[in-house]
């Protein structure tokens, strides 16, 4: 039959320039997600790099990400802190500039609305960009730490973040005024353990949750990637919002293969109307 080989001809375009069929599918998936969310008593979100990409922070592992220019073993590891602090700070300076230029996007803001509406207990994030806090989220477990606090890797003396913001290449590496060791951000470098406080809080939330919403994380990084499985094993549900295939496979009860910055605000609208 003429025209069947061209799907575009079968999909009228809506006012936003997208095929009507796509919009209908998106609406149907959001309604399914809203139904899942309404039936929960304790929902938590697990977020990763994908939620911050629309804010201008490429996934570190993407072709345009920081790992395309830096070897993480040589600039973001416990070994590098001790053996090549200048390389560490060359990487950190790039990362800090990237983070300082970014602002929360509609996906971050939607999670704030959900928390304020009593529909989201907490966020467990693998991100170190601080955008959830900047957006206004109140309960955020920073699983991998953050770049807002700095301290000496030797004597543990604290240093103000505004000094890091003023660093120039000729100032590197940033060393402690007291003992001469390298100053570092309060984040988890490769080879280091997850902070016990963050781990304990994540475990408590996971044990209580009856819904985990996966947003922008492919599930490749342990141990955070095990959180959805633990919620599922405890009788809870899983909602996944990710573009493209991930390591979670068929774990999700509802999966939205859609941009989080578009579907999360739409999901909030549906939930707030119910």
C-alpha positions in Angstrom: 0.0 0.0 0.0 1.4 3.4 -0.9 2.8 5.4 2.0 3.2 2.5 4.5 7.0 2.6 4.1 7.1 6.1 5.4 6.0 6.3 9.1 6.2 10.1 9.0 3.2 10.2 6.7 1.1 8.3 9.1 1.9 10.6 12.0 0.3 14.1 11.9 2.4 16.8 13.5 1.1 18.6 16.6 1.5 22.2 17.6 4.9 21.4 19.3 6.3 19.9 16.0 6.2 16.3 17.2 4.1 13.6 15.7 0.6 13.3 17.4 1.3 9.5 17.8 4.4 10.3 19.9 2.4 12.7 22.1 -0.3 10.2 22.6 2.2 7.5 23.6 4.0 9.9 25.9 0.7 10.8 27.6 -0.3 7.2 28.1 3.1 6.4 29.7 2.8 9.4 32.0 -0.6 8.3 33.1 0.7 4.8 33.9 3.6 6.4 35.8 1.2 8.6 37.7 -0.9 5.6 38.7 2.1 3.8 40.0 3.2 6.9 42.0 -0.3 7.5 43.5 -0.3 3.9 44.9 3.0 4.4 46.7 3.4 5.5 50.3 7.2 6.2 50.3 8.8 7.1 46.9 12.5 7.8 46.5 14.4 9.0 43.4 17.8 7.6 42.3 19.4 10.1 39.9 22.5 10.1 37.8 24.4 12.1 35.2 21.5 12.0 32.7 19.4 14.4 34.7 22.0 17.1 34.5 22.8 16.8 30.8 20.1 19.4 29.9 21.8 21.8 32.4 24.9 21.7 30.3 26.9 19.1 32.1 27.7 16.2 29.7 27.8 12.7 31.2 31.4 12.2 32.2 31.5 9.0 30.1 30.0 10.5 27.0 32.0 11.5 23.9 32.0 15.1 25.1 32.4 14.3 28.8 35.4 14.9 31.0 36.6 11.3 30.6 37.1 11.9 26.9 39.9 14.4 27.9 41.1 12.9 31.3 41.9 9.4 32.4 39.9 9.0 35.6 42.5 6.7 37.1 45.1 9.4 36.8 43.1 12.4 37.9 40.2 11.2 40.1 41.6 8.3 42.1 43.0 8.0 45.6 46.3 7.1 43.9 46.3 10.4 41.9 45.7 12.5 45.1 48.9 11.1 46.6 51.1 10.9 43.5 49.9 13.6 41.0 47.9 16.4 42.8 48.5 18.8 39.9 46.8 16.5 37.5 43.9 16.1 39.9 43.5 19.8 40.2 43.7 20.4 36.4 40.7 18.0 36.1 38.9 19.6 39.1 39.3 23.1 37.7 37.6 22.0 34.5 34.8 20.2 36.5 34.2 23.2 38.8 33.9 25.6 35.9 31.4 23.3 34.3 29.4 23.0 37.5 29.4 26.7 38.2 28.0 27.5 34.7 25.1 25.1 35.1 21.6 25.7 36.5 18.9 23.3 37.6 16.6 22.3 34.7 12.9 21.4 34.7 13.6 17.8 35.9 15.4 19.1 39.0 12.6 21.6 39.6 9.9 18.9 39.2 11.5 16.8 41.9 11.4 19.8 44.2 7.6 20.2 43.5 7.1 16.5 44.3 8.9 16.7 47.6 6.9 19.8 48.6 3.7 18.0 47.7 4.6 15.1 50.0 5.0 12.8 47.1 8.8 12.3 47.2 10.6 11.2 50.4 14.1 11.8 49.3 16.6 11.8 46.4 19.7 9.6 46.3 22.0 11.1 43.7 25.2 9.9 42.2 25.9 13.4 40.9 28.5 15.7 42.5 27.2 18.9 40.7 24.9 20.1 43.5 22.1 20.9 41.2 19.4 19.2 43.3 20.3 21.4 46.3 20.5 24.5 44.1 17.0 23.7 42.8 15.7 23.6 46.4 15.4 19.9 47.2 15.5 19.4 51.0 16.5 15.8 51.5 19.3 14.7 49.2 21.7 11.9 49.9 24.9 12.7 47.9 26.1 9.2 47.4 29.4 10.3 45.8 29.9 13.5 47.8 30.0 17.0 46.4 32.2 19.9 45.3 30.9 22.5 47.8 33.1 21.5 50.7 36.9 21.3 50.6 39.5 19.9 53.1 43.1 18.9 53.3 43.7 15.2 52.4 46.3 15.1 55.1 45.4 17.0 58.3 41.7 17.3 57.3 41.6 21.1 57.9 38.5 22.6 56.2 38.9 25.3 53.4 36.2 27.7 52.0 34.8 26.9 48.6 35.2 30.5 47.4 39.0 29.9 47.4 38.5 27.0 45.0 36.4 29.2 42.7 39.3 31.8 42.5 42.0 29.2 41.6 44.0 29.8 38.4 46.2 27.3 36.5 49.3 28.8 38.0 47.9 28.2 41.5 47.8 24.4 41.0 47.9 22.2 42.9 46.0 23.7 45.8 48.0 22.7 48.9 47.3 23.0 52.6 48.7 26.1 54.3 49.3 24.0 57.4 50.8 20.6 56.3 51.4 21.0 52.6 49.2 18.1 51.5 46.7 18.5 48.6 43.3 20.0 49.3 40.4 18.1 47.9 36.6 18.4 47.5 34.4 16.3 49.7 33.7 13.7 47.0 34.4 10.0 46.5 37.4 9.4 44.4 38.0 6.1 42.6 39.4 3.6 45.1 37.6 5.2 48.1 34.6 3.9 50.0 31.2 5.5 50.0 30.9 7.7 53.1 29.3 5.7 55.9 26.7 8.4 56.6 25.5 8.5 53.0 25.5 4.7 52.8 23.5 4.3 56.0 20.9 6.9 54.9 20.6 5.3 51.5 20.1 1.9 53.1 17.4 3.3 55.4 15.5 4.9 52.6 15.8 1.8 50.4 14.4 -0.4 53.1 11.4 2.0 53.6 10.7 2.7 49.9 7.8 1.1 48.0 8.7 3.0 44.9 12.0 4.0 43.4 12.2 6.3 40.4 15.3 5.8 38.4 16.3 9.0 36.5 19.2 9.5 34.2 21.4 6.6 35.4 22.3 3.6 33.3 22.8 1.4 36.3 26.5 0.6 35.6 28.0 2.1 38.8 28.0 0.0 42.0 26.8 0.1 44.7 24.1 2.7 43.9 22.9 0.6 41.0 21.7 -2.1 43.4 19.1 0.2 45.1 16.3 -0.5 42.6 16.8 -4.2 42.9 16.6 -4.0 46.7 13.4 -2.0 46.5 11.9 -4.6 44.1 13.0 -7.5 46.3 11.2 -5.8 49.2 7.9 -5.8 47.4 8.2 -2.3 46.0 7.8 -0.9 42.4 10.3 0.6 40.0 9.7 3.5 37.6 12.5 4.2 35.1 12.9 7.4 33.2 15.9 7.0 30.9 16.8 7.5 27.3 17.9 4.3 25.6 18.7 0.9 27.0 20.2 0.6 30.5 21.6 -2.2 32.7 18.2 -2.4 34.5 16.7 -4.4 31.7 13.1 -5.5 32.5 13.3 -4.5 36.2 11.0 -1.5 35.8 7.2 -1.8 36.2 6.8 1.3 34.1 9.6 2.6 31.8 9.6 6.1 30.2 12.1 6.2 27.3 11.7 10.0 27.3 13.7 13.1 28.3 13.4 13.6 32.1 13.2 17.4 31.7 10.0 17.0 29.6 8.2 14.0 31.1 8.9 14.8 34.8 7.1 18.2 34.8 4.2 16.6 32.8 4.1 13.8 35.4 4.0 16.4 38.2 1.1 18.2 36.6 -0.9 14.9 36.5 -0.1 14.1 40.1 -0.9 17.6 41.4 -4.4 17.4 39.7 -5.3 14.1 41.3 
